[in-house]
Amino acid sequence: MLSEQREVILQRHIAALSPYVNRHIKRYGDYVVNLHNIPQP
């Protein structure tokens, strides 16, 4: 962790961070793969 490495962590830096919200996003997508219909290059 940064504090264990004696890095200075200021409150203004923490305030600028945003949480990683993934409730409404499928992180790995929802992909349908049709191996019988391969597009031409």
C-alpha positions in Angstrom: 0.0 0.0 0.0 1.1 3.5 -0.6 1.1 4.4 3.1 3.4 1.4 3.8 5.8 2.7 1.2 5.8 6.1 2.9 4.1 7.9 0.0 2.4 11.1 0.9 -1.4 10.9 0.3 -3.2 14.2 0.5 -6.9 14.7 1.1 -7.2 16.6 -2.1 -5.9 13.6 -4.0 -8.4 11.2 -2.4 -11.2 13.7 -3.1 -10.4 13.6 -6.8 -10.8 9.8 -7.0 -14.0 8.3 -8.2 -15.3 4.8 -7.3 -15.4 2.2 -10.0 -19.1 1.7 -10.5 -20.0 -1.5 -12.3 -23.5 -2.4 -11.1 -25.1 -1.3 -14.3 -22.3 -2.4 -16.7 -21.5 -6.0 -17.6 -17.7 -5.9 -17.2 -16.9 -8.5 -19.7 -19.8 -7.8 -22.0 -22.5 -10.0 -23.2 -21.2 -11.3 -26.6 -22.9 -13.7 -28.9 -20.4 -15.6 -31.1 -21.6 -17.3 -34.2 -18.8 -19.5 -35.5 -20.8 -20.5 -38.6 -21.0 -16.9 -39.9 -17.4 -15.7 -40.1 -17.0 -12.3 -41.8 -14.6 -11.8 -44.7 -11.3 -9.8 -43.9 
